[in-house]
Amino acid sequence: MKQLKRALNPILKNIKVDWSEFPTLDKYSDIISPNNIPPVFDGERLTLYNFISGSELHGKRNISISASTGEQIHKWEVILDLDQDTIEGSLIHRSAARNFVRCLESRDPNQNRDKIVQLGETWGLVTKYTSYVAVE
């Protein structure tokens, strides 16, 4: 039933995200935006992450998003005010790292083992290759 409902609803496909106004941390540059972002159906959401570098970044920056529904192309500009919209702390960063680990595991976990271990150790994640032991 869920598949039928999805088939009858509008779909956003061919989704592209342009982060060009943000310098991406080099160690994450190849996993930031998936090359193939899945389609988004009516009532669903899409969450994308990016680690940006440069604590000297200030002011407003744009993220451009484009997608198509049938023949029509839609474009959105998301404006981030880096002086007000940035978040200090690790919760969202850890969620982003978890998402990157899933992305790397779906590609080729053995080939991406070093990156998975690095993300696990840096962000305190349990992965296929990392674990934590409690010591009293």
N, CA, C and O atoms as a printed pandas DataFrame, in Angstrom:
     atom_number atom_name residue_name chain_id  residue_number  x_coord  y_coord  z_coord
0              1         N          MET        A               1    0.824   -1.195    0.000
1              2        CA          MET        A               1    0.000    0.000    0.000
2              3         C          MET        A               1    0.868    1.259    0.000
3              4         O          MET        A               1    0.561    2.235   -0.685
4              5         N          LYS        A               2    1.963    1.225    0.783
5              6        CA          LYS        A               2    2.853    2.381    0.847
6              7         C          LYS        A               2    3.466    2.666   -0.523
7              8         O          LYS        A               2    3.589    3.825   -0.918
8              9         N          GLN        A               3    3.854    1.609   -1.252
9             10        CA          GLN        A               3    4.443    1.791   -2.577
10            11         C          GLN        A               3    3.444    2.427   -3.533
11            12         O          GLN        A               3    3.814    3.293   -4.326
12            13         N          LEU        A               4    2.183    2.009   -3.469
13            14        CA          LEU        A               4    1.161    2.582   -4.338
14            15         C          LEU        A               4    0.961    4.062   -4.028
15            16         O          LEU        A               4    0.848    4.885   -4.936
16            17         N          LYS        A               5    0.918    4.391   -2.745
17            18        CA          LYS        A               5    0.760    5.789   -2.343
18            19         C          LYS        A               5    1.922    6.630   -2.865
19            20         O          LYS        A               5    1.719    7.737   -3.363
20            21         N          ARG        A               6    3.141    6.101   -2.749
21            22        CA          ARG        A               6    4.313    6.821   -3.237
22            23         C          ARG        A               6    4.252    7.010   -4.745
23            24         O          ARG        A               6    4.614    8.069   -5.257
24            25         N          ALA        A               7    3.790    5.976   -5.462
25            26        CA          ALA        A               7    3.739    6.040   -6.919
26            27         C          ALA        A               7    2.770    7.109   -7.409
27            28         O          ALA        A               7    2.959    7.670   -8.488
28            29         N          LEU        A               8    1.733    7.396   -6.624
29            30        CA          LEU        A               8    0.726    8.366   -7.034
30            31         C          LEU        A               8    1.056    9.798   -6.625
31            32         O          LEU        A               8    0.373   10.725   -7.062
32            33         N          ASN        A               9    2.069   10.005   -5.811
33            34        CA          ASN        A               9    2.429   11.332   -5.329
34            35         C          ASN        A               9    3.529   11.951   -6.184
35            36         O          ASN        A               9    4.300   11.241   -6.829
36            37         N          PRO        A              10    3.593   13.287   -6.183
37            38        CA          PRO        A              10    4.676   13.953   -6.922
38            39         C          PRO        A              10    6.032   13.538   -6.368
39            40         O          PRO        A              10    6.166   13.200   -5.191
40            41         N          ILE        A              11    7.014   13.571   -7.224
41            42        CA          ILE        A              11    8.354   13.154   -6.838
42            43         C          ILE        A              11    9.355   14.210   -7.276
43            44         O          ILE        A              11    9.264   14.755   -8.376
44            45         N          LEU        A              12   10.308   14.490   -6.403
45            46        CA          LEU        A              12   11.449   15.324   -6.774
46            47         C          LEU        A              12   12.591   14.378   -7.109
47            48         O          LEU        A              12   12.936   13.504   -6.314
48            49         N          LYS        A              13   13.173   14.552   -8.279
49            50        CA          LYS        A              13   14.281   13.688   -8.673
50            51         C          LYS        A              13   15.367   14.543   -9.296
51            52         O          LYS        A              13   15.199   15.749   -9.476
52            53         N          ASN        A              14   16.480   13.910   -9.621
53            54        CA          ASN        A              14   17.653   14.615  -10.172
54            55         C          ASN        A              14   18.051   15.781   -9.258
55            56         O          ASN        A              14   18.287   16.896   -9.722
56            57         N          ILE        A              15   18.121   15.504   -7.975
57            58        CA          ILE        A              15   18.415   16.537   -6.982
58            59         C          ILE        A              15   19.906   16.849   -7.000
59            60         O          ILE        A              15   20.744   15.948   -6.943
60            61         N          LYS        A              16   20.219   18.119   -7.077
61            62        CA          LYS        A              16   21.604   18.595   -7.071
62            63         C          LYS        A              16   21.743   19.658   -5.991
63            64         O          LYS        A              16   20.869   20.510   -5.832
64            65         N          VAL        A              17   22.843   19.604   -5.251
65            66        CA          VAL        A              17   23.108   20.584   -4.200
66            67         C          VAL        A              17   24.459   21.222   -4.483
67            68         O          VAL        A              17   25.457   20.530   -4.684
68            69         N          ASP        A              18   24.476   22.538   -4.495
69            70        CA          ASP        A              18   25.708   23.283   -4.761
70            71         C          ASP        A              18   26.183   23.941   -3.470
71            72         O          ASP        A              18   25.580   24.893   -2.973
72            73         N          TRP        A              19   27.293   23.400   -2.938
73            74        CA          TRP        A              19   27.890   23.918   -1.704
74            75         C          TRP        A              19   29.073   24.845   -2.025
75            76         O          TRP        A              19   29.893   25.101   -1.144
76            77         N          SER        A              20   29.181   25.348   -3.245
77            78        CA          SER        A              20   30.415   25.999   -3.700
78            79         C          SER        A              20   30.825   27.229   -2.884
79            80         O          SER        A              20   31.993   27.617   -2.917
80            81         N          GLU        A              21   29.910   27.841   -2.165
81            82        CA          GLU        A              21   30.284   28.997   -1.346
82            83         C          GLU        A              21   30.897   28.602   -0.008
83            84         O          GLU        A              21   31.289   29.462    0.780
84            85         N          PHE        A              22   30.978   27.286    0.248
85            86        CA          PHE        A              22   31.524   26.786    1.504
86            87         C          PHE        A              22   32.748   25.930    1.230
87            88         O          PHE        A              22   32.680   24.990    0.438
88            89         N          PRO        A              23   33.864   26.239    1.872
89            90        CA          PRO        A              23   35.013   25.341    1.736
90            91         C          PRO        A              23   34.765   24.062    2.540
91            92         O          PRO        A              23   34.500   24.112    3.741
92            93         N          THR        A              24   34.855   22.933    1.866
93            94        CA          THR        A              24   34.634   21.643    2.507
94            95         C          THR        A              24   35.940   21.128    3.075
95            96         O          THR        A              24   36.989   21.277    2.448
96            97         N          LEU        A              25   35.895   20.527    4.250
97            98        CA          LEU        A              25   37.092   19.916    4.815
98            99         C          LEU        A              25   37.611   18.863    3.849
99           100         O          LEU        A              25   36.861   17.975    3.444
100          101         N          ASP        A              26   38.871   18.947    3.477
101          102        CA          ASP        A              26   39.446   18.054    2.472
102          103         C          ASP        A              26   39.244   16.584    2.794
103          104         O          ASP        A              26   38.977   15.784    1.897
104          105         N          LYS        A              27   39.369   16.216    4.072
105          106        CA          LYS        A              27   39.285   14.794    4.411
106          107         C          LYS        A              27   37.885   14.224    4.215
107          108         O          LYS        A              27   37.719   13.004    4.214
108          109         N          TYR        A              28   36.865   15.082    4.049
109          110        CA          TYR        A              28   35.505   14.620    3.819
110          111         C          TYR        A              28   34.984   14.974    2.428
111          112         O          TYR        A              28   33.832   14.670    2.118
112          113         N          SER        A              29   35.785   15.597    1.596
113          114        CA          SER        A              29   35.288   16.154    0.335
114          115         C          SER        A              29   34.680   15.121   -0.602
115          116         O          SER        A              29   33.770   15.455   -1.360
116          117         N          ASP        A              30   35.147   13.886   -0.577
117          118        CA          ASP        A              30   34.612   12.894   -1.514
118          119         C          ASP        A              30   33.354   12.197   -1.021
119          120         O          ASP        A              30   32.785   11.380   -1.745
120          121         N          ILE        A              31   32.900   12.502    0.208
121          122        CA          ILE        A              31   31.689   11.848    0.710
122          123         C          ILE        A              31   30.619   12.831    1.152
123          124         O          ILE        A              31   29.599   12.421    1.705
124          125         N          ILE        A              32   30.828   14.111    0.920
125          126        CA          ILE        A              32   29.888   15.116    1.423
126          127         C          ILE        A              32   28.506   14.976    0.792
127          128         O          ILE        A              32   27.550   14.669    1.503
128          129         N          SER        A              33   28.370   15.184   -0.475
129          130        CA          SER        A              33   27.079   15.051   -1.136
130          131         C          SER        A              33   27.088   13.786   -1.966
131          132         O          SER        A              33   27.972   13.595   -2.800
132          133         N          PRO        A              34   26.125   12.933   -1.749
133          134        CA          PRO        A              34   26.095   11.725   -2.555
134          135         C          PRO        A              34   25.963   12.079   -4.032
135          136         O          PRO        A              34   25.272   13.033   -4.392
136          137         N          ASN        A              35   26.623   11.312   -4.873
137          138        CA          ASN        A              35   26.513   11.550   -6.307
138          139         C          ASN        A              35   25.102   11.263   -6.789
139          140         O          ASN        A              35   24.644   11.839   -7.776
140          141         N          ASN        A              36   24.426   10.385   -6.099
141          142        CA          ASN        A              36   23.100    9.977   -6.499
142          143         C          ASN        A              36   22.149   10.170   -5.321
143          144         O          ASN        A              36   21.910    9.240   -4.552
144          145         N          ILE        A              37   21.612   11.373   -5.183
145          146        CA          ILE        A              37   20.672   11.648   -4.098
146          147         C          ILE        A              37   19.352   10.978   -4.462
147          148         O          ILE        A              37   18.857   11.157   -5.575
148          149         N          PRO        A              38   18.777   10.213   -3.544
149          150        CA          PRO        A              38   17.541    9.482   -3.874
150          151         C          PRO        A              38   16.376   10.434   -4.110
151          152         O          PRO        A              38   16.381   11.557   -3.608
152          153         N          PRO        A              39   15.374    9.991   -4.873
153          154        CA          PRO        A              39   14.190   10.830   -5.080
154          155         C          PRO        A              39   13.460   11.073   -3.766
155          156         O          PRO        A              39   13.539   10.270   -2.836
156          157         N          VAL        A              40   12.753   12.188   -3.708
157          158        CA          VAL        A              40   11.991   12.548   -2.523
158          159         C          VAL        A              40   10.519   12.589   -2.912
159          160         O          VAL        A              40   10.130   13.292   -3.844
160          161         N          PHE        A              41    9.704   11.826   -2.184
161          162        CA          PHE        A              41    8.275   11.757   -2.451
162          163         C          PHE        A              41    7.528   12.737   -1.554
163          164         O          PHE        A              41    8.054   13.191   -0.538
164          165         N          ASP        A              42    6.297   13.056   -1.941
165          166        CA          ASP        A              42    5.458   13.962   -1.184
166          167         C          ASP        A              42    5.359   13.497    0.271
167          168         O          ASP        A              42    5.080   12.327    0.533
168          169         N          GLY        A              43    5.585   14.405    1.205
169          170        CA          GLY        A              43    5.504   14.075    2.621
170          171         C          GLY        A              43    6.796   13.559    3.210
171          172         O          GLY        A              43    6.863   13.325    4.416
172          173         N          GLU        A              44    7.834   13.372    2.396
173          174        CA          GLU        A              44    9.128   12.911    2.890
174          175         C          GLU        A              44   10.084   14.095    2.992
175          176         O          GLU        A              44    9.827   15.171    2.453
176          177         N          ARG        A              45   11.176   13.872    3.687
177          178        CA          ARG        A              45   12.184   14.924    3.794
178          179         C          ARG        A              45   13.532   14.381    3.342
179          180         O          ARG        A              45   13.762   13.173    3.310
180          181         N          LEU        A              46   14.391   15.287    3.004
181          182        CA          LEU        A              46   15.745   14.959    2.593
182          183         C          LEU        A              46   16.694   15.692    3.527
183          184         O          LEU        A              46   16.578   16.905    3.703
184          185         N          THR        A              47   17.623   14.974    4.122
185          186        CA          THR        A              47   18.598   15.585    5.009
186          187         C          THR        A              47   19.982   15.384    4.416
187          188         O          THR        A              47   20.393   14.254    4.151
188          189         N          LEU        A              48   20.697   16.472    4.208
189          190        CA          LEU        A              48   22.063   16.426    3.698
190          191         C          LEU        A              48   22.975   17.123    4.694
191          192         O          LEU        A              48   22.577   18.072    5.370
192          193         N          TYR        A              49   24.198   16.636    4.769
193          194        CA          TYR        A              49   25.174   17.192    5.710
194          195         C          TYR        A              49   26.407   17.665    4.960
195          196         O          TYR        A              49   26.699   17.214    3.852
196          197         N          ASN        A              50   27.121   18.584    5.594
197          198        CA          ASN        A              50   28.413   19.017    5.084
198          199         C          ASN        A              50   29.234   19.521    6.263
199          200         O          ASN        A              50   28.729   20.259    7.109
200          201         N          PHE        A              51   30.489   19.124    6.317
201          202        CA          PHE        A              51   31.426   19.709    7.274
202          203         C          PHE        A              51   32.134   20.833    6.534
203          204         O          PHE        A              51   32.814   20.587    5.538
204          205         N          ILE        A              52   31.983   22.055    7.008
205          206        CA          ILE        A              52   32.665   23.161    6.351
206          207         C          ILE        A              52   33.866   23.565    7.183
207          208         O          ILE        A              52   33.870   23.437    8.407
208          209         N          SER        A              53   34.872   24.048    6.503
209          210        CA          SER        A              53   36.086   24.443    7.207
210          211         C          SER        A              53   36.165   25.960    7.266
211          212         O          SER        A              53   35.530   26.669    6.486
212          213         N          GLY        A              54   36.935   26.418    8.180
213          214        CA          GLY        A              54   37.193   27.839    8.249
214          215         C          GLY        A              54   36.387   28.548    9.307
215          216         O          GLY        A              54   35.274   29.003    9.044
216          217         N          SER        A              55   36.936   28.646   10.503
217          218        CA          SER        A              55   36.244   29.370   11.562
218          219         C          SER        A              55   36.185   30.859   11.239
219          220         O          SER        A              55   35.477   31.613   11.905
220          221         N          GLU        A              56   36.929   31.282   10.216
221          222        CA          GLU        A              56   36.913   32.690    9.822
222          223         C          GLU        A              56   35.740   33.018    8.902
223          224         O          GLU        A              56   35.582   34.171    8.500
224          225         N          LEU        A              57   34.920   32.031    8.561
225          226        CA          LEU        A              57   33.766   32.282    7.707
226          227         C          LEU        A              57   32.722   33.078    8.470
227          228         O          LEU        A              57   32.334   32.714    9.580
228          229         N          HIS        A              58   32.276   34.157    7.870
229          230        CA          HIS        A              58   31.256   35.000    8.478
230          231         C          HIS        A              58   30.299   35.462    7.399
231          232         O          HIS        A              58   30.566   35.313    6.206
232          233         N          GLY        A              59   29.182   36.024    7.830
233          234        CA          GLY        A              59   28.230   36.593    6.885
234          235         C          GLY        A              59   27.285   35.555    6.325
235          236         O          GLY        A              59   27.179   34.437    6.829
236          237         N          LYS        A              60   26.603   35.954    5.271
237          238        CA          LYS        A              60   25.597   35.096    4.659
238          239         C          LYS        A              60   26.177   34.383    3.444
239          240         O          LYS        A              60   26.890   34.979    2.637
240          241         N          ARG        A              61   25.857   33.096    3.328
241          242        CA          ARG        A              61   26.296   32.264    2.204
242          243         C          ARG        A              61   25.085   31.497    1.678
243          244         O          ARG        A              61   24.147   31.208    2.422
244          245         N          ASN        A              62   25.120   31.174    0.388
245          246        CA          ASN        A              62   24.012   30.465   -0.251
246          247         C          ASN        A              62   24.324   29.001   -0.486
247          248         O          ASN        A              62   25.461   28.630   -0.775
248          249         N          ILE        A              63   23.303   28.180   -0.359
249          250        CA          ILE        A              63   23.336   26.795   -0.817
250          251         C          ILE        A              63   22.253   26.724   -1.890
251          252         O          ILE        A              63   21.102   27.078   -1.634
252          253         N          SER        A              64   22.611   26.271   -3.082
253          254        CA          SER        A              64   21.653   26.163   -4.183
254          255         C          SER        A              64   21.212   24.718   -4.327
255          256         O          SER        A              64   22.034   23.802   -4.358
256          257         N          ILE        A              65   19.906   24.528   -4.414
257          258        CA          ILE        A              65   19.337   23.192   -4.574
258          259         C          ILE        A              65   18.454   23.216   -5.818
259          260         O          ILE        A              65   17.652   24.131   -6.005
260          261         N          SER        A              66   18.608   22.210   -6.658
261          262        CA          SER        A              66   17.732   22.086   -7.819
262          263         C          SER        A              66   17.233   20.650   -7.904
263          264         O          SER        A              66   17.910   19.713   -7.480
264          265         N          ALA        A              67   16.036   20.498   -8.461
265          266        CA          ALA        A              67   15.429   19.180   -8.629
266          267         C          ALA        A              67   14.372   19.288   -9.717
267          268         O          ALA        A              67   13.967   20.386  -10.099
268          269         N          SER        A              68   13.937   18.154  -10.205
269          270        CA          SER        A              68   12.919   18.183  -11.252
270          271         C          SER        A              68   11.709   17.343  -10.842
271          272         O          SER        A              68   11.814   16.358  -10.111
272          273         N          THR        A              69   10.552   17.785  -11.353
273          274        CA          THR        A              69    9.314   17.001  -11.273
274          275         C          THR        A              69    8.840   16.896  -12.708
275          276         O          THR        A              69    8.372   17.872  -13.294
276          277         N          GLY        A              70    8.963   15.729  -13.256
277          278        CA          GLY        A              70    8.626   15.561  -14.666
278          279         C          GLY        A              70    9.553   16.395  -15.519
279          280         O          GLY        A              70   10.770   16.222  -15.469
280          281         N          GLU        A              71    8.990   17.300  -16.303
281          282        CA          GLU        A              71    9.784   18.168  -17.189
282          283         C          GLU        A              71   10.169   19.481  -16.526
283          284         O          GLU        A              71   11.039   20.192  -17.028
284          285         N          GLN        A              72    9.537   19.814  -15.410
285          286        CA          GLN        A              72    9.765   21.099  -14.760
286          287         C          GLN        A              72   10.953   21.034  -13.803
287          288         O          GLN        A              72   11.086   20.086  -13.029
288          289         N          ILE        A              73   11.814   22.050  -13.863
289          290        CA          ILE        A              73   12.970   22.131  -12.965
290          291         C          ILE        A              73   12.683   23.180  -11.891
291          292         O          ILE        A              73   12.262   24.296  -12.195
292          293         N          HIS        A              74   12.913   22.810  -10.646
293          294        CA          HIS        A              74   12.704   23.705   -9.511
294          295         C          HIS        A              74   14.064   24.067   -8.931
295          296         O          HIS        A              74   14.976   23.241   -8.892
296          297         N          LYS        A              75   14.187   25.325   -8.477
297          298        CA          LYS        A              75   15.438   25.778   -7.856
298          299         C          LYS        A              75   15.115   26.523   -6.572
299          300         O          LYS        A              75   14.164   27.301   -6.499
300          301         N          TRP        A              76   15.937   26.260   -5.561
301          302        CA          TRP        A              76   15.799   26.936   -4.279
302          303         C          TRP        A              76   17.162   27.456   -3.853
303          304         O          TRP        A              76   18.189   26.826   -4.102
304          305         N          GLU        A              77   17.155   28.607   -3.213
305          306        CA          GLU        A              77   18.349   29.164   -2.600
306          307         C          GLU        A              77   18.129   29.170   -1.093
307          308         O          GLU        A              77   17.163   29.756   -0.602
308          309         N          VAL        A              78   19.015   28.524   -0.371
309          310        CA          VAL        A              78   18.950   28.528    1.079
310          311         C          VAL        A              78   20.056   29.452    1.563
311          312         O          VAL        A              78   21.230   29.239    1.256
312          313         N          ILE        A              79   19.688   30.462    2.307
313          314        CA          ILE        A              79   20.663   31.436    2.789
314          315         C          ILE        A              79   20.987   31.112    4.241
315          316         O          ILE        A              79   20.099   31.066    5.092
316          317         N          LEU        A              80   22.257   30.891    4.510
317          318        CA          LEU        A              80   22.707   30.640    5.876
318          319         C          LEU        A              80   23.472   31.852    6.374
319          320         O          LEU        A              80   24.388   32.337    5.710
320          321         N          ASP        A              81   23.096   32.330    7.527
321          322        CA          ASP        A              81   23.830   33.410    8.179
322          323         C          ASP        A              81   24.812   32.751    9.142
323          324         O          ASP        A              81   24.425   32.299   10.219
324          325         N          LEU        A              82   26.056   32.702    8.758
325          326        CA          LEU        A              82   27.059   31.986    9.548
326          327         C          LEU        A              82   27.327   32.639   10.899
327          328         O          LEU        A              82   27.912   32.017   11.786
328          329         N          ASP        A              83   26.909   33.872   11.055
329          330        CA          ASP        A              83   27.077   34.525   12.355
330          331         C          ASP        A              83   25.980   34.119   13.334
331          332         O          ASP        A              83   26.133   34.302   14.542
332          333         N          GLN        A              84   24.863   33.563   12.824
333          334        CA          GLN        A              84   23.755   33.202   13.695
334          335         C          GLN        A              84   23.325   31.747   13.566
335          336         O          GLN        A              84   22.826   31.177   14.536
336          337         N          ASP        A              85   23.501   31.125   12.400
337          338        CA          ASP        A              85   22.940   29.802   12.141
338          339         C          ASP        A              85   23.889   28.643   12.403
339          340         O          ASP        A              85   23.494   27.489   12.236
340          341         N          THR        A              86   25.111   28.906   12.802
341          342        CA          THR        A              86   26.046   27.811   13.054
342          343         C          THR        A              86   25.834   27.258   14.455
343          344         O          THR        A              86   25.378   27.962   15.357
344          345         N          ILE        A              87   26.171   25.997   14.617
345          346        CA          ILE        A              87   25.929   25.309   15.878
346          347         C          ILE        A              87   27.254   24.784   16.425
347          348         O          ILE        A              87   27.997   24.094   15.726
348          349         N          GLU        A              88   27.534   25.113   17.656
349          350        CA          GLU        A              88   28.704   24.566   18.334
350          351         C          GLU        A              88   28.268   23.298   19.059
351          352         O          GLU        A              88   27.135   23.210   19.533
352          353         N          GLY        A              89   29.140   22.341   19.144
353          354        CA          GLY        A              89   28.794   21.109   19.838
354          355         C          GLY        A              89   28.972   19.920   18.923
355          356         O          GLY        A              89   29.512   20.045   17.824
356          357         N          SER        A              90   28.514   18.757   19.380
357          358        CA          SER        A              90   28.827   17.564   18.611
358          359         C          SER        A              90   27.624   16.754   18.145
359          360         O          SER        A              90   27.806   15.817   17.368
360          361         N          LEU        A              91   26.419   17.061   18.571
361          362        CA          LEU        A              91   25.272   16.227   18.217
362          363         C          LEU        A              91   25.040   16.177   16.710
363          364         O          LEU        A              91   24.958   15.091   16.136
364          365         N          ILE        A              92   24.934   17.316   16.072
365          366        CA          ILE        A              92   24.706   17.337   14.625
366          367         C          ILE        A              92   25.945   16.834   13.894
367          368         O          ILE        A              92   25.830   16.148   12.878
368          369         N          HIS        A              93   27.120   17.167   14.401
369          370        CA          HIS        A              93   28.358   16.690   13.776
370          371         C          HIS        A              93   28.427   15.161   13.820
371          372         O          HIS        A              93   28.832   14.520   12.851
372          373         N          ARG        A              94   28.031   14.596   14.942
373          374        CA          ARG        A              94   28.034   13.140   15.074
374          375         C          ARG        A              94   27.010   12.506   14.127
375          376         O          ARG        A              94   27.273   11.450   13.553
376          377         N          SER        A              95   25.850   13.140   13.959
377          378        CA          SER        A              95   24.845   12.639   13.010
378          379         C          SER        A              95   25.393   12.676   11.585
379          380         O          SER        A              95   25.187   11.746   10.805
380          381         N          ALA        A              96   26.086   13.754   11.260
381          382        CA          ALA        A              96   26.691   13.856    9.924
382          383         C          ALA        A              96   27.729   12.754    9.730
383          384         O          ALA        A              96   27.759   12.106    8.684
384          385         N          ALA        A              97   28.571   12.542   10.725
385          386        CA          ALA        A              97   29.597   11.502   10.630
386          387         C          ALA        A              97   28.958   10.123   10.480
387          388         O          ALA        A              97   29.438    9.304    9.697
388          389         N          ARG        A              98   27.885    9.858   11.218
389          390        CA          ARG        A              98   27.168    8.576   11.106
390          391         C          ARG        A              98   26.630    8.400    9.685
391          392         O          ARG        A              98   26.707    7.311    9.116
392          393         N          ASN        A              99   26.083    9.479    9.117
393          394        CA          ASN        A              99   25.575    9.436    7.749
394          395         C          ASN        A              99   26.715    9.148    6.759
395          396         O          ASN        A              99   26.537    8.373    5.820
396          397         N          PHE        A             100   27.869    9.764    6.965
397          398        CA          PHE        A             100   29.018    9.529    6.079
398          399         C          PHE        A             100   29.483    8.084    6.177
399          400         O          PHE        A             100   29.840    7.476    5.168
400          401         N          VAL        A             101   29.483    7.529    7.388
401          402        CA          VAL        A             101   29.874    6.123    7.565
402          403         C          VAL        A             101   28.929    5.226    6.780
403          404         O          VAL        A             101   29.376    4.315    6.083
404          405         N          ARG        A             102   27.613    5.476    6.884
405          406        CA          ARG        A             102   26.642    4.679    6.122
406          407         C          ARG        A             102   26.896    4.789    4.619
407          408         O          ARG        A             102   26.813    3.801    3.890
408          409         N          CYS        A             103   27.201    5.984    4.178
409          410        CA          CYS        A             103   27.484    6.211    2.759
410          411         C          CYS        A             103   28.712    5.416    2.324
411          412         O          CYS        A             103   28.687    4.763    1.280
412          413         N          LEU        A             104   29.778    5.466    3.108
413          414        CA          LEU        A             104   31.000    4.728    2.784
414          415         C          LEU        A             104   30.780    3.225    2.832
415          416         O          LEU        A             104   31.316    2.495    1.998
416          417         N          GLU        A             105   29.993    2.752    3.805
417          418        CA          GLU        A             105   29.718    1.317    3.905
418          419         C          GLU        A             105   28.878    0.828    2.729
419          420         O          GLU        A             105   29.009   -0.320    2.306
420          421         N          SER        A             106   28.023    1.690    2.204
421          422        CA          SER        A             106   27.185    1.273    1.074
422          423         C          SER        A             106   27.987    1.223   -0.227
423          424         O          SER        A             106   27.628    0.489   -1.148
424          425         N          ARG        A             107   29.061    1.992   -0.306
425          426        CA          ARG        A             107   29.886    1.985   -1.518
426          427         C          ARG        A             107   30.755    0.731   -1.555
427          428         O          ARG        A             107   30.545   -0.158   -2.380
428          429         N          ASP        A             108   31.718    0.674   -0.664
429          430        CA          ASP        A             108   32.621   -0.481   -0.581
430          431         C          ASP        A             108   33.322   -0.402    0.770
431          432         O          ASP        A             108   34.340    0.278    0.904
432          433         N          PRO        A             109   32.778   -1.101    1.778
433          434        CA          PRO        A             109   33.317   -0.951    3.132
434          435         C          PRO        A             109   34.792   -1.325    3.252
435          436         O          PRO        A             109   35.522   -0.690    4.014
436          437         N          ASN        A             110   35.245   -2.333    2.524
437          438        CA          ASN        A             110   36.655   -2.727    2.633
438          439         C          ASN        A             110   37.585   -1.675    2.043
439          440         O          ASN        A             110   38.649   -1.400    2.599
440          441         N          GLN        A             111   37.189   -1.090    0.925
441          442        CA          GLN        A             111   38.015   -0.054    0.296
442          443         C          GLN        A             111   38.028    1.226    1.134
443          444         O          GLN        A             111   39.014    1.964    1.120
444          445         N          ASN        A             112   36.955    1.490    1.852
445          446        CA          ASN        A             112   36.829    2.721    2.635
446          447         C          ASN        A             112   37.100    2.523    4.124
447          448         O          ASN        A             112   36.740    3.369    4.942
448          449         N          ARG        A             113   37.727    1.421    4.467
449          450        CA          ARG        A             113   37.947    1.082    5.874
450          451         C          ARG        A             113   38.660    2.197    6.646
451          452         O          ARG        A             113   38.238    2.551    7.747
452          453         N          ASP        A             114   39.724    2.745    6.086
453          454        CA          ASP        A             114   40.486    3.789    6.798
454          455         C          ASP        A             114   39.626    5.012    7.095
455          456         O          ASP        A             114   39.704    5.577    8.186
456          457         N          LYS        A             115   38.806    5.422    6.130
457          458        CA          LYS        A             115   37.944    6.587    6.342
458          459         C          LYS        A             115   36.872    6.277    7.393
459          460         O          LYS        A             115   36.541    7.128    8.218
460          461         N          ILE        A             116   36.337    5.063    7.356
461          462        CA          ILE        A             116   35.320    4.667    8.337
462          463         C          ILE        A             116   35.919    4.666    9.742
463          464         O          ILE        A             116   35.295    5.153   10.685
464          465         N          VAL        A             117   37.121    4.123    9.881
465          466        CA          VAL        A             117   37.800    4.100   11.183
466          467         C          VAL        A             117   38.075    5.522   11.649
467          468         O          VAL        A             117   37.868    5.842   12.820
468          469         N          GLN        A             118   38.541    6.377   10.745
469          470        CA          GLN        A             118   38.835    7.766   11.114
470          471         C          GLN        A             118   37.574    8.472   11.613
471          472         O          GLN        A             118   37.608    9.150   12.640
472          473         N          LEU        A             119   36.463    8.315   10.892
473          474        CA          LEU        A             119   35.212    8.939   11.329
474          475         C          LEU        A             119   34.756    8.368   12.670
475          476         O          LEU        A             119   34.310    9.115   13.541
476          477         N          GLY        A             120   34.864    7.053   12.840
477          478        CA          GLY        A             120   34.466    6.420   14.094
478          479         C          GLY        A             120   35.281    6.919   15.270
479          480         O          GLY        A             120   34.730    7.222   16.328
480          481         N          GLU        A             121   36.584    7.007   15.093
481          482        CA          GLU        A             121   37.453    7.471   16.184
482          483         C          GLU        A             121   37.271    8.963   16.458
483          484         O          GLU        A             121   37.244    9.378   17.617
484          485         N          THR        A             122   37.148    9.766   15.412
485          486        CA          THR        A             122   37.017   11.217   15.586
486          487         C          THR        A             122   35.707   11.595   16.267
487          488         O          THR        A             122   35.690   12.478   17.124
488          489         N          TRP        A             123   34.612   10.937   15.897
489          490        CA          TRP        A             123   33.296   11.328   16.378
490          491         C          TRP        A             123   32.699   10.371   17.397
491          492         O          TRP        A             123   31.534   10.523   17.766
492          493         N          GLY        A             124   33.469    9.383   17.866
493          494        CA          GLY        A             124   32.995    8.477   18.911
494          495         C          GLY        A             124   31.869    7.568   18.457
495          496         O          GLY        A             124   30.884    7.389   19.173
496          497         N          LEU        A             125   32.012    6.990   17.261
497          498        CA          LEU        A             125   30.969    6.138   16.700
498          499         C          LEU        A             125   31.376    4.673   16.745
499          500         O          LEU        A             125   32.547    4.333   16.575
500          501         N          VAL        A             126   30.413    3.829   16.972
501          502        CA          VAL        A             126   30.636    2.399   16.834
502          503         C          VAL        A             126   30.336    2.069   15.378
503          504         O          VAL        A             126   29.234    2.323   14.890
504          505         N          THR        A             127   31.315    1.505   14.694
505          506        CA          THR        A             127   31.159    1.144   13.287
506          507         C          THR        A             127   31.536   -0.321   13.116
507          508         O          THR        A             127   31.815   -1.028   14.085
508          509         N          LYS        A             128   31.536   -0.751   11.881
509          510        CA          LYS        A             128   31.938   -2.116   11.565
510          511         C          LYS        A             128   33.387   -2.369   12.008
511          512         O          LYS        A             128   33.759   -3.505   12.303
512          513         N          TYR        A             129   34.199   -1.308   12.054
513          514        CA          TYR        A             129   35.621   -1.459   12.348
514          515         C          TYR        A             129   36.053   -0.812   13.667
515          516         O          TYR        A             129   37.223   -0.906   14.038
516          517         N          THR        A             130   35.143   -0.165   14.371
517          518        CA          THR        A             130   35.510    0.471   15.648
518          519         C          THR        A             130   34.497    0.056   16.715
519          520         O          THR        A             130   33.327   -0.197   16.425
520          521         N          SER        A             131   34.974   -0.004   17.937
521          522        CA          SER        A             131   34.093   -0.283   19.072
522          523         C          SER        A             131   34.692    0.380   20.307
523          524         O          SER        A             131   35.839    0.827   20.292
524          525         N          TYR        A             132   33.912    0.438   21.358
525          526        CA          TYR        A             132   34.374    1.048   22.601
526          527         C          TYR        A             132   34.163    0.085   23.750
527          528         O          TYR        A             132   33.170   -0.641   23.798
528          529         N          VAL        A             133   35.104    0.087   24.670
529          530        CA          VAL        A             133   35.049   -0.777   25.847
530          531         C          VAL        A             133   35.014    0.122   27.079
531          532         O          VAL        A             133   35.845    1.018   27.227
532          533         N          ALA        A             134   34.046   -0.125   27.961
533          534        CA          ALA        A             134   33.955    0.628   29.195
534          535         C          ALA        A             134   34.922    0.043   30.211
535          536         O          ALA        A             134   34.950   -1.168   30.428
536          537         N          VAL        A             135   35.720    0.916   30.835
537          538        CA          VAL        A             135   36.698    0.482   31.839
538          539         C          VAL        A             135   36.424    1.253   33.120
539          540         O          VAL        A             135   36.294    2.477   33.115
540          541         N          GLU        A             136   36.341    0.506   34.222
541          542        CA          GLU        A             136   36.132    1.154   35.522
542          543         C          GLU        A             136   37.436    1.495   36.169
543          544         O          GLU        A             136   37.454    2.046   37.269
